[in-house]
Amino acid sequence: MSTIILPRIGILAFMDDESREQFASYGNVTNTTAGQVMIQEGDANLNLYIVLTGTFNISTQATGRPVDLDTLGEGDCIGEVAVFQPGVASATVTCITAGQLWYIDVEHLQQFLLEQPHAGCAAVLGINTILSRRLKRANAVIRANEIVPSFLSVRNRKRPEGVQ
């Protein structure tokens, strides 16, 4: 099997060549086809993915309708929330054009962070950079679609006892 070369972009921008080579050895590669759902909103996800090739759409259901959140390409990551908060996926990821993803499960990522702390810090810094960008984009989508998150909606709040 040939060695996977992870690109020095996206979450890997802060890693040197040796660190990216080490990181690559902890994960695997999967091929994707157009239309393939990689992650389904509400389903369990324990993997972090890095896009090697292809494009991917990120969408969610809001107020009963699909809302496109982002389009991802080479160097972007998918499933990064699962790294910090394992559980169900907060969005659906669908392959737009056939591609290739490198992925690592949370257990192997934790192993990498313990065994390669310098490179691990670079990976966490890269993930945080992506999360910050995603938060800004999500806020823009919320404003553009006039979505009121349920935790802000007065209709979804419980009233204190005795208040009508």
C-alpha positions as CSV (number, residue, x, y, z in Angstrom):
1,M,0.0,0.0,0.0
2,S,1.3,3.4,-0.9
3,T,1.9,6.1,1.8
4,I,-0.9,8.7,2.0
5,I,0.3,12.3,1.6
6,L,-1.9,14.6,3.6
7,P,-1.9,18.1,2.2
8,R,-0.5,21.0,4.2
9,I,-3.8,23.0,4.1
10,G,-6.9,23.2,6.2
11,I,-6.5,21.6,9.6
12,L,-3.0,20.4,8.7
13,A,-1.7,23.8,7.8
14,F,0.2,24.0,11.1
15,M,1.9,20.6,10.7
16,D,5.3,20.0,9.2
17,D,5.9,17.2,6.6
18,E,7.0,14.6,9.2
19,S,4.0,15.3,11.5
20,R,1.6,14.9,8.6
21,E,3.2,11.6,7.6
22,Q,2.9,10.4,11.2
23,F,-0.7,11.6,11.4
24,A,-1.6,9.8,8.2
25,S,-0.4,6.5,9.6
26,Y,-3.1,6.6,12.3
27,G,-6.0,6.8,9.9
28,N,-7.4,5.3,6.7
29,V,-8.6,6.4,3.3
30,T,-12.1,5.9,1.8
31,N,-13.4,6.7,-1.7
32,T,-16.7,8.5,-2.2
33,T,-19.2,8.8,-5.0
34,A,-21.4,11.7,-6.0
35,G,-24.7,11.6,-4.0
36,Q,-23.2,9.4,-1.2
37,V,-24.2,10.5,2.3
38,M,-21.1,10.3,4.4
39,I,-22.7,11.5,7.7
40,Q,-26.4,11.7,8.4
41,E,-27.6,14.4,10.8
42,G,-28.8,12.7,14.1
43,D,-26.7,9.5,13.5
44,A,-23.7,8.6,15.7
45,N,-20.3,9.9,14.3
46,L,-17.0,9.1,15.9
47,N,-14.7,10.0,13.0
48,L,-12.8,13.1,11.8
49,Y,-12.5,13.2,8.1
50,I,-10.1,15.3,5.9
51,V,-11.0,15.9,2.3
52,L,-8.2,14.8,0.0
53,T,-10.3,15.2,-3.2
54,G,-13.9,16.0,-4.2
55,T,-16.5,18.4,-2.9
56,F,-19.0,17.9,-0.1
57,N,-22.2,19.7,1.0
58,I,-23.0,20.3,4.6
59,S,-26.7,20.8,5.4
60,T,-29.1,20.7,8.3
61,Q,-32.8,20.6,8.9
62,A,-34.1,23.9,10.3
63,T,-37.7,24.8,10.9
64,G,-38.7,21.7,8.8
65,R,-36.6,22.5,5.7
66,P,-33.1,21.7,4.6
67,V,-30.5,24.5,4.9
68,D,-27.2,24.4,3.2
69,L,-24.4,25.4,5.6
70,D,-21.2,25.0,3.6
71,T,-19.4,23.4,0.7
72,L,-16.1,21.8,1.5
73,G,-13.1,20.8,-0.6
74,E,-9.5,19.7,-0.4
75,G,-8.0,20.2,3.1
76,D,-11.3,20.8,4.8
77,C,-12.4,18.6,7.6
78,I,-15.7,16.9,8.3
79,G,-16.9,15.6,11.6
80,E,-14.6,17.8,13.7
81,V,-17.3,18.3,16.3
82,A,-17.1,14.6,17.1
83,V,-13.5,15.0,18.2
84,F,-14.5,17.3,21.1
85,Q,-18.1,16.1,21.7
86,P,-18.7,12.5,20.6
87,G,-22.3,11.8,19.8
88,V,-24.8,12.4,17.1
89,A,-23.9,14.4,14.0
90,S,-25.2,18.0,13.9
91,A,-25.5,18.1,10.1
92,T,-25.6,15.9,7.0
93,V,-22.6,15.6,4.8
94,T,-23.2,14.6,1.2
95,C,-20.6,14.0,-1.5
96,I,-21.2,16.4,-4.5
97,T,-18.3,15.2,-6.7
98,A,-16.5,11.8,-6.3
99,G,-13.6,12.1,-4.0
100,Q,-11.3,10.7,-1.4
101,L,-11.4,11.2,2.4
102,W,-8.8,10.4,5.0
103,Y,-10.4,9.5,8.3
104,I,-9.4,8.8,11.9
105,D,-11.7,7.6,14.7
106,V,-11.7,9.4,18.1
107,E,-9.7,6.6,19.8
108,H,-6.8,6.7,17.3
109,L,-6.9,10.5,17.3
110,Q,-6.5,10.5,21.1
111,Q,-3.6,8.0,20.8
112,F,-1.9,10.3,18.2
113,L,-2.3,13.3,20.6
114,L,-0.7,11.4,23.4
115,E,2.1,9.9,21.4
116,Q,2.8,13.0,19.3
117,P,2.0,16.0,21.5
118,H,3.7,18.7,19.3
119,A,2.0,17.5,16.2
120,G,-1.2,17.0,18.1
121,C,-1.2,20.6,19.2
122,A,-0.8,21.6,15.6
123,A,-3.8,19.4,14.7
124,V,-6.0,20.9,17.5
125,L,-5.0,24.4,16.4
126,G,-6.0,23.6,12.8
127,I,-9.3,22.1,14.0
128,N,-10.1,25.2,16.1
129,T,-9.3,27.4,13.2
130,I,-11.9,25.5,11.1
131,L,-14.4,25.5,13.9
132,S,-14.1,29.3,14.2
133,R,-14.6,29.7,10.5
134,R,-17.7,27.4,10.6
135,L,-19.2,29.3,13.5
136,K,-19.0,32.5,11.5
137,R,-20.5,30.9,8.4
138,A,-23.3,29.3,10.5
139,N,-24.1,32.6,12.0
140,A,-24.4,34.2,8.5
141,V,-26.7,31.3,7.4
142,I,-28.9,31.8,10.5
143,R,-29.2,35.5,9.7
144,A,-29.8,35.0,6.0
145,N,-32.5,32.4,6.6
146,E,-34.0,34.2,9.5
147,I,-33.7,31.0,11.6
148,V,-34.5,31.4,15.3
149,P,-32.6,28.7,17.2
150,S,-35.0,26.8,19.6
151,F,-33.1,27.9,22.7
152,L,-33.9,31.6,21.7
153,S,-37.6,31.0,20.8
154,V,-40.0,32.2,23.5
155,R,-42.5,29.7,22.2
156,N,-40.3,26.8,23.2
157,R,-39.4,28.1,26.7
158,K,-41.1,26.7,29.7
159,R,-42.8,29.3,31.9
160,P,-42.0,29.4,35.5
161,E,-44.6,27.8,37.7
162,G,-47.5,30.1,38.5
163,V,-46.9,32.3,35.4
164,Q,-49.5,32.2,32.7
